[in-house]
Amino acid sequence: MSGAPDFADWLTLSNLKAAYCRLLDAKDWDGFAGLMTPDFALDVSASDGPVIAGRDAAVASIRGSIEAAKTVHQVHAPEIAIDGDAATGVWAMQDRLVWPNGRSLTGWGHYHERYVRTGEGWRIAESKLTRLHMDMVMPE
């Protein structure tokens, strides 16, 4: 594959992850789900969460966890490897979540992802969140 297609795909994958953060924080669940393959797999076991199979189940779990919270998700420093219609990426991340009851979380870590090119474009097929550090504040 020549350099130009790789860069175009790299930019598309970067935009895909940017949309992931924006749609998640905007609570646009239909748009958020549209970024994933139907068989999407979510693994948050590194922070004592579940491993979830299927886009609908993953979105429902995420929605149930954070819908009431104000959230900010930021990613940067992507390491993206593209091989034809498949790609992998590691993104440094920081998130901030504040629930109405005063509980809050600030976390730092990485998203480890696998992407596939579909008829509709690139989609996220797998995502694993690993945490380096979490600051949790519980209401008094």
BAKOLPA-942304 format. One record per atom (N, C-alpha, C): atom name; x, y, z. Coordinates in Angstrom, 3 decimals, padded with zeros to 6 digits. Layout:
BEGIN
name / c1 / c2 / c3
CA / X / Y / Z
...
END
This chain:
BEGIN
name / c1 / c2 / c3
N / 000.849 / -001.165 / 000.000
CA / 000.000 / 000.000 / 000.000
C / 000.901 / 001.236 / 000.000
N / 000.607 / 002.219 / -000.812
CA / 001.431 / 003.424 / -000.898
C / 001.197 / 004.327 / 000.302
N / 002.070 / 005.326 / 000.485
CA / 001.974 / 006.235 / 001.610
C / 000.679 / 007.031 / 001.635
N / 000.193 / 007.476 / 000.488
CA / -001.014 / 008.319 / 000.467
C / -002.245 / 007.591 / 001.006
N / -002.536 / 006.365 / 000.569
CA / -003.700 / 005.686 / 001.146
C / -003.551 / 005.433 / 002.648
N / -002.344 / 005.113 / 003.098
CA / -002.133 / 004.913 / 004.526
C / -002.449 / 006.189 / 005.296
N / -001.991 / 007.348 / 004.790
CA / -002.266 / 008.599 / 005.487
C / -003.758 / 008.906 / 005.492
N / -004.426 / 008.680 / 004.379
CA / -005.872 / 008.927 / 004.320
C / -006.600 / 008.035 / 005.325
N / -006.207 / 006.773 / 005.392
CA / -006.823 / 005.859 / 006.364
C / -006.473 / 006.269 / 007.794
N / -005.222 / 006.678 / 008.018
CA / -004.793 / 007.122 / 009.344
C / -005.648 / 008.302 / 009.793
N / -005.856 / 009.262 / 008.904
CA / -006.668 / 010.430 / 009.230
C / -008.120 / 010.029 / 009.478
N / -008.652 / 009.129 / 008.679
CA / -010.026 / 008.656 / 008.872
C / -010.176 / 007.963 / 010.222
N / -009.205 / 007.135 / 010.600
CA / -009.256 / 006.460 / 011.896
C / -009.127 / 007.457 / 013.048
N / -008.312 / 008.475 / 012.876
CA / -008.205 / 009.522 / 013.896
C / -009.532 / 010.252 / 014.058
N / -010.182 / 010.553 / 012.948
CA / -011.492 / 011.204 / 013.005
C / -012.547 / 010.296 / 013.621
N / -012.457 / 008.996 / 013.360
CA / -013.376 / 008.024 / 013.952
C / -013.270 / 008.061 / 015.478
N / -012.046 / 008.088 / 015.989
CA / -011.867 / 008.113 / 017.441
C / -012.283 / 009.460 / 018.029
N / -012.048 / 010.540 / 017.302
CA / -012.509 / 011.854 / 017.760
C / -014.034 / 011.867 / 017.858
N / -014.705 / 011.296 / 016.867
CA / -016.167 / 011.219 / 016.894
C / -016.636 / 010.355 / 018.053
N / -015.915 / 009.282 / 018.358
CA / -016.231 / 008.428 / 019.496
C / -016.318 / 009.269 / 020.775
N / -015.295 / 010.082 / 021.017
CA / -015.279 / 010.904 / 022.236
C / -016.402 / 011.938 / 022.218
N / -016.579 / 012.609 / 021.103
CA / -017.603 / 013.652 / 021.008
C / -019.004 / 013.086 / 021.184
N / -019.317 / 012.016 / 020.479
CA / -020.657 / 011.433 / 020.552
C / -020.923 / 010.813 / 021.922
N / -019.914 / 010.237 / 022.533
CA / -020.045 / 009.687 / 023.882
C / -020.375 / 010.800 / 024.873
N / -019.618 / 011.885 / 024.821
CA / -019.841 / 012.985 / 025.762
C / -021.149 / 013.726 / 025.489
N / -021.599 / 013.733 / 024.224
CA / -022.875 / 014.371 / 023.866
C / -024.061 / 013.459 / 024.165
N / -023.787 / 012.219 / 024.534
CA / -024.821 / 011.213 / 024.808
C / -025.682 / 010.955 / 023.565
N / -025.042 / 011.011 / 022.395
CA / -025.702 / 010.685 / 021.125
C / -025.521 / 009.185 / 020.903
N / -026.399 / 008.412 / 021.510
CA / -026.204 / 006.956 / 021.551
C / -026.333 / 006.307 / 020.187
N / -027.211 / 006.798 / 019.327
CA / -027.326 / 006.227 / 017.984
C / -026.073 / 006.524 / 017.161
N / -025.615 / 007.769 / 017.217
CA / -024.390 / 008.118 / 016.505
C / -023.191 / 007.364 / 017.037
N / -023.114 / 007.231 / 018.354
CA / -022.033 / 006.497 / 019.010
C / -022.030 / 005.036 / 018.551
N / -023.187 / 004.401 / 018.575
CA / -023.289 / 002.996 / 018.155
C / -022.900 / 002.824 / 016.690
N / -023.194 / 003.824 / 015.873
CA / -022.883 / 003.747 / 014.452
C / -021.398 / 003.705 / 014.144
N / -020.555 / 003.983 / 015.113
CA / -019.106 / 003.936 / 014.919
C / -018.538 / 002.535 / 015.069
N / -019.383 / 001.592 / 015.498
CA / -018.919 / 000.249 / 015.845
C / -019.511 / -000.801 / 014.917
N / -018.823 / -001.921 / 014.830
CA / -019.373 / -003.060 / 014.098
C / -020.452 / -003.724 / 014.963
N / -021.397 / -004.432 / 014.356
CA / -022.433 / -005.102 / 015.159
C / -021.858 / -006.081 / 016.180
N / -020.723 / -006.716 / 015.855
CA / -020.120 / -007.683 / 016.780
C / -019.036 / -007.045 / 017.656
N / -019.086 / -005.743 / 017.804
CA / -018.137 / -004.993 / 018.622
C / -017.925 / -005.677 / 019.977
N / -016.679 / -005.681 / 020.440
CA / -016.341 / -006.251 / 021.752
C / -015.709 / -005.166 / 022.609
N / -016.218 / -005.006 / 023.822
CA / -015.715 / -004.021 / 024.778
C / -015.129 / -004.755 / 025.975
N / -013.906 / -004.393 / 026.334
CA / -013.228 / -005.017 / 027.466
C / -012.777 / -003.929 / 028.431
N / -013.445 / -003.828 / 029.560
CA / -013.033 / -002.897 / 030.614
C / -012.652 / -003.671 / 031.885
N / -012.224 / -004.904 / 031.693
CA / -011.872 / -005.768 / 032.817
C / -010.651 / -005.267 / 033.575
N / -009.784 / -004.502 / 032.930
CA / -008.590 / -003.992 / 033.611
C / -008.947 / -003.005 / 034.718
N / -010.160 / -002.433 / 034.672
CA / -010.606 / -001.542 / 035.752
C / -011.828 / -002.140 / 036.445
N / -011.811 / -003.460 / 036.590
CA / -012.842 / -004.218 / 037.303
C / -014.218 / -004.162 / 036.643
N / -014.252 / -003.896 / 035.358
CA / -015.497 / -003.906 / 034.613
C / -015.652 / -005.207 / 033.857
N / -016.689 / -005.291 / 033.038
CA / -016.959 / -006.526 / 032.308
C / -016.273 / -006.578 / 030.942
N / -016.343 / -007.730 / 030.325
CA / -016.060 / -007.910 / 028.904
C / -017.428 / -008.117 / 028.265
N / -017.752 / -007.292 / 027.279
CA / -019.099 / -007.298 / 026.710
C / -019.022 / -007.592 / 025.222
N / -019.809 / -008.557 / 024.776
CA / -019.861 / -008.920 / 023.366
C / -021.103 / -008.305 / 022.728
N / -020.897 / -007.624 / 021.611
CA / -022.007 / -007.062 / 020.857
C / -022.166 / -005.570 / 021.073
N / -022.339 / -004.842 / 019.967
CA / -022.480 / -003.386 / 020.008
C / -023.636 / -002.947 / 020.885
N / -024.810 / -003.554 / 020.702
CA / -025.985 / -003.116 / 021.453
C / -025.792 / -003.293 / 022.950
N / -025.223 / -004.422 / 023.345
CA / -024.981 / -004.670 / 024.768
C / -023.933 / -003.709 / 025.317
N / -022.887 / -003.431 / 024.537
CA / -021.837 / -002.523 / 024.993
C / -022.372 / -001.103 / 025.156
N / -023.128 / -000.629 / 024.163
CA / -023.675 / 000.728 / 024.247
C / -024.658 / 000.828 / 025.414
N / -025.474 / -000.197 / 025.619
CA / -026.416 / -000.181 / 026.739
C / -025.672 / -000.125 / 028.073
N / -024.571 / -000.847 / 028.192
CA / -023.796 / -000.843 / 029.424
C / -023.156 / 000.524 / 029.668
N / -022.557 / 001.078 / 028.636
CA / -021.932 / 002.400 / 028.763
C / -022.994 / 003.436 / 029.113
N / -024.099 / 003.385 / 028.405
CA / -025.184 / 004.339 / 028.647
C / -025.684 / 004.246 / 030.086
N / -025.879 / 003.038 / 030.565
CA / -026.343 / 002.845 / 031.933
C / -025.364 / 003.361 / 032.966
N / -024.077 / 003.327 / 032.640
CA / -023.051 / 003.769 / 033.590
C / -022.892 / 005.283 / 033.646
N / -023.060 / 005.942 / 032.497
CA / -022.675 / 007.365 / 032.464
C / -023.753 / 008.322 / 031.970
N / -024.936 / 007.840 / 031.653
CA / -025.934 / 008.744 / 031.069
C / -026.213 / 009.960 / 031.956
N / -026.261 / 009.784 / 033.260
CA / -026.564 / 010.900 / 034.161
C / -025.343 / 011.773 / 034.437
N / -024.171 / 011.320 / 034.058
CA / -022.937 / 012.044 / 034.368
C / -022.596 / 013.067 / 033.293
N / -021.933 / 014.127 / 033.714
CA / -021.268 / 015.024 / 032.773
C / -019.915 / 014.395 / 032.511
N / -019.574 / 014.233 / 031.243
CA / -018.339 / 013.533 / 030.909
C / -017.503 / 014.316 / 029.911
N / -016.210 / 014.115 / 030.004
CA / -015.264 / 014.638 / 029.023
C / -014.251 / 013.522 / 028.763
N / -014.169 / 013.078 / 027.523
CA / -013.190 / 012.069 / 027.128
C / -012.236 / 012.705 / 026.124
N / -010.945 / 012.562 / 026.368
CA / -009.947 / 013.098 / 025.460
C / -008.937 / 012.009 / 025.146
N / -008.565 / 011.949 / 023.879
CA / -007.554 / 010.998 / 023.430
C / -006.477 / 011.755 / 022.663
N / -005.287 / 011.192 / 022.673
CA / -004.185 / 011.817 / 021.950
C / -003.075 / 010.791 / 021.729
N / -002.053 / 011.225 / 021.008
CA / -000.859 / 010.414 / 020.753
C / -001.206 / 009.037 / 020.182
N / -001.966 / 008.983 / 019.070
CA / -002.339 / 007.671 / 018.533
C / -001.160 / 006.926 / 017.920
N / -001.170 / 005.626 / 018.139
CA / -000.247 / 004.707 / 017.475
C / -001.127 / 003.817 / 016.599
N / -001.187 / 004.087 / 015.310
CA / -002.101 / 003.400 / 014.408
C / -001.292 / 002.586 / 013.407
N / -001.655 / 001.312 / 013.245
CA / -001.044 / 000.439 / 012.244
C / -002.150 / -000.062 / 011.315
N / -001.960 / 000.133 / 010.030
CA / -002.978 / -000.219 / 009.035
C / -002.440 / -001.329 / 008.153
N / -003.274 / -002.355 / 007.950
CA / -002.922 / -003.473 / 007.075
C / -004.130 / -003.778 / 006.203
N / -004.213 / -003.107 / 005.061
CA / -005.342 / -003.317 / 004.160
C / -006.639 / -002.816 / 004.769
N / -007.571 / -003.754 / 004.983
CA / -008.884 / -003.406 / 005.537
C / -008.979 / -003.650 / 007.039
N / -007.828 / -003.788 / 007.690
CA / -007.780 / -003.975 / 009.141
C / -006.762 / -002.996 / 009.716
N / -006.978 / -002.601 / 010.936
CA / -006.042 / -001.688 / 011.596
C / -006.126 / -001.889 / 013.099
N / -005.071 / -001.461 / 013.770
CA / -005.058 / -001.437 / 015.226
C / -004.612 / -000.044 / 015.666
N / -005.001 / 000.306 / 016.878
CA / -004.596 / 001.592 / 017.411
C / -004.497 / 001.550 / 018.916
N / -003.572 / 002.334 / 019.447
CA / -003.461 / 002.568 / 020.880
C / -003.518 / 004.071 / 021.059
N / -004.417 / 004.515 / 021.930
CA / -004.629 / 005.937 / 022.186
C / -004.413 / 006.233 / 023.654
N / -003.568 / 007.197 / 023.975
CA / -003.497 / 007.697 / 025.337
C / -004.811 / 008.421 / 025.612
N / -005.331 / 008.276 / 026.831
CA / -006.633 / 008.879 / 027.127
C / -006.669 / 009.469 / 028.518
N / -007.580 / 010.434 / 028.668
CA / -007.954 / 010.967 / 029.971
C / -009.452 / 011.174 / 029.938
N / -010.116 / 010.815 / 031.021
CA / -011.545 / 011.078 / 031.098
C / -011.889 / 011.686 / 032.451
N / -012.963 / 012.445 / 032.429
CA / -013.479 / 013.088 / 033.635
C / -014.979 / 012.866 / 033.640
N / -015.494 / 012.310 / 034.723
CA / -016.913 / 012.019 / 034.863
C / -017.397 / 012.575 / 036.193
N / -018.527 / 013.282 / 036.161
CA / -019.105 / 013.846 / 037.381
C / -020.592 / 013.511 / 037.390
N / -021.027 / 012.772 / 038.409
CA / -022.420 / 012.361 / 038.533
C / -023.187 / 013.377 / 039.381
N / -024.513 / 013.432 / 039.247
CA / -025.314 / 014.402 / 040.009
C / -025.169 / 014.281 / 041.530
N / -024.854 / 013.093 / 042.026
CA / -024.732 / 012.908 / 043.476
C / -023.387 / 013.365 / 044.027
N / -022.509 / 013.896 / 043.168
CA / -021.216 / 014.380 / 043.620
C / -020.059 / 013.415 / 043.421
N / -020.369 / 012.177 / 043.056
CA / -019.281 / 011.232 / 042.757
C / -018.572 / 011.706 / 041.500
N / -017.257 / 011.561 / 041.483
CA / -016.508 / 011.938 / 040.288
C / -015.337 / 010.990 / 040.075
N / -014.908 / 010.936 / 038.827
CA / -013.783 / 010.101 / 038.430
C / -012.949 / 010.877 / 037.428
N / -011.662 / 010.900 / 037.664
CA / -010.700 / 011.362 / 036.659
C / -009.765 / 010.188 / 036.431
N / -009.622 / 009.797 / 035.178
CA / -008.809 / 008.629 / 034.874
C / -007.842 / 008.887 / 033.732
N / -006.770 / 008.108 / 033.755
CA / -005.759 / 008.175 / 032.716
C / -005.436 / 006.749 / 032.303
N / -005.194 / 006.551 / 031.034
CA / -004.866 / 005.213 / 030.561
C / -004.765 / 005.166 / 029.059
N / -005.173 / 004.020 / 028.502
CA / -005.069 / 003.803 / 027.052
C / -006.266 / 003.012 / 026.532
N / -006.686 / 003.366 / 025.345
CA / -007.599 / 002.538 / 024.565
C / -006.736 / 001.707 / 023.620
N / -006.966 / 000.402 / 023.597
CA / -006.316 / -000.513 / 022.654
C / -007.431 / -001.002 / 021.740
N / -007.336 / -000.704 / 020.448
CA / -008.481 / -000.968 / 019.567
C / -008.096 / -001.700 / 018.297
N / -009.128 / -002.338 / 017.740
CA / -009.024 / -002.979 / 016.430
C / -010.130 / -002.395 / 015.567
N / -009.789 / -002.084 / 014.331
CA / -010.721 / -001.480 / 013.384
C / -010.822 / -002.349 / 012.136
N / -011.973 / -002.291 / 011.491
CA / -012.156 / -002.962 / 010.210
C / -012.828 / -001.994 / 009.240
N / -012.445 / -002.113 / 007.972
CA / -013.090 / -001.323 / 006.933
C / -014.326 / -002.090 / 006.474
N / -015.474 / -001.450 / 006.552
CA / -016.734 / -002.058 / 006.139
C / -017.242 / -001.329 / 004.895
N / -018.388 / -001.747 / 004.380
CA / -019.007 / -001.054 / 003.264
C / -019.378 / 000.378 / 003.599
N / -019.532 / 000.670 / 004.875
CA / -019.876 / 002.022 / 005.337
C / -018.641 / 002.809 / 005.768
N / -017.473 / 002.225 / 005.669
CA / -016.238 / 002.882 / 006.099
C / -015.626 / 002.177 / 007.294
N / -014.618 / 002.791 / 007.885
CA / -013.942 / 002.211 / 009.037
C / -014.859 / 002.201 / 010.245
N / -014.825 / 001.095 / 011.000
CA / -015.603 / 000.970 / 012.232
C / -014.720 / 000.337 / 013.309
N / -015.070 / 000.610 / 014.550
CA / -014.359 / 000.022 / 015.689
C / -014.925 / -001.374 / 015.923
N / -014.052 / -002.376 / 015.914
CA / -014.478 / -003.759 / 016.117
C / -014.216 / -004.237 / 017.544
N / -013.158 / -003.727 / 018.160
CA / -012.821 / -004.103 / 019.530
C / -012.205 / -002.908 / 020.232
N / -012.504 / -002.778 / 021.515
CA / -011.896 / -001.732 / 022.323
C / -011.637 / -002.275 / 023.721
N / -010.402 / -002.108 / 024.162
CA / -010.028 / -002.490 / 025.523
C / -009.473 / -001.244 / 026.203
N / -010.038 / -000.905 / 027.356
CA / -009.579 / 000.244 / 028.129
C / -008.700 / -000.245 / 029.266
N / -007.474 / 000.261 / 029.300
CA / -006.579 / -000.026 / 030.417
C / -006.329 / 001.286 / 031.151
N / -006.302 / 001.208 / 032.448
CA / -006.138 / 002.402 / 033.287
C / -004.755 / 002.386 / 033.930
N / -004.108 / 003.543 / 033.899
CA / -002.851 / 003.721 / 034.617
C / -003.092 / 004.277 / 036.011
N / -004.130 / 005.127 / 036.115
CA / -004.430 / 005.751 / 037.398
C / -005.866 / 006.250 / 037.362
N / -006.535 / 006.190 / 038.501
CA / -007.880 / 006.735 / 038.644
C / -007.963 / 007.496 / 039.957
N / -008.530 / 008.693 / 039.893
CA / -008.868 / 009.459 / 041.086
C / -010.387 / 009.443 / 041.209
N / -010.896 / 008.781 / 042.236
CA / -012.338 / 008.678 / 042.463
C / -012.682 / 009.465 / 043.719
N / -013.701 / 010.288 / 043.617
CA / -014.203 / 011.034 / 044.765
C / -015.636 / 010.584 / 044.998
N / -015.905 / 010.137 / 046.207
CA / -017.246 / 009.684 / 046.568
C / -017.955 / 010.773 / 047.358
N / -019.281 / 010.896 / 047.185
CA / -019.999 / 011.902 / 047.947
C / -019.955 / 011.585 / 049.448
N / -020.029 / 012.631 / 050.232
CA / -019.963 / 012.441 / 051.692
C / -021.300 / 012.049 / 052.267
END
